[in-house]
Amino acid sequence: MTASVVLIFSTDPLAAALLGAGVELARATPAFPREQEKPRDALVRVKPRLVMIDCDHEDACSEALFGPAMMIGARIAVFSSSRSRRALEPIAREFNVASFGLPADLNELARLLHECGVT
């Protein structure tokens, strides 16, 4: 597992890019799944310290990814936006993971990365 790598799964490419930029500004390394890559395959390839998951990403925001991520020691943070179709808090409570809403300011993002041991 790479201590400063954050794997980002998002249904919105712009949100993913903005989160990636925030991760870089916090002096960590953003990573993204490759085109057509399954979330679990991206997890194994990247071996991140933190996985940020859009709560609307049906393939990634599930126990099928949360379990393997936790098994390799990665932390998980789920996020939502005002357009999200799924409720964020029930997911965060069920799996005992961090959560945040978009837009997130840089200070909030830096605090989350620090709390998750990334920076």
C-alpha positions, 0 to 999 in steps of 0.5 A: 500500500502506498501511503500517499495515494488516494484512489478516487471513484466518481460518476462525475468526471469533473468532480473526480478531477476537482477532488484529484486537484484537491488531493494534489494540493494537499501533497498526496497523489490522486489515482483513478480507475482506468477506462472499463477497469473494475473497482476491485481491479483498480484497488489491487493495482493502485494499493491506495491508503485512502479510497474516495467513493461517490455514493452514486457509483454503484460498482464501487459504493458497495460491500464488494469493494469496501471489504477488500479495501479494508482488508488491504488496510485502506481507509474509505471515505464516501461522498455525495453532492446535491445531485446524488440519488443515494443518501450518504449517511446510511452508507457511512454508518452501515460500513463505519466509514468517513463521509463528506459532501461536495463541494468540499473546501480545501481545508476540509479535504486536507483534514480528511486526508490527515485523519485517514493517515494520507498526509 
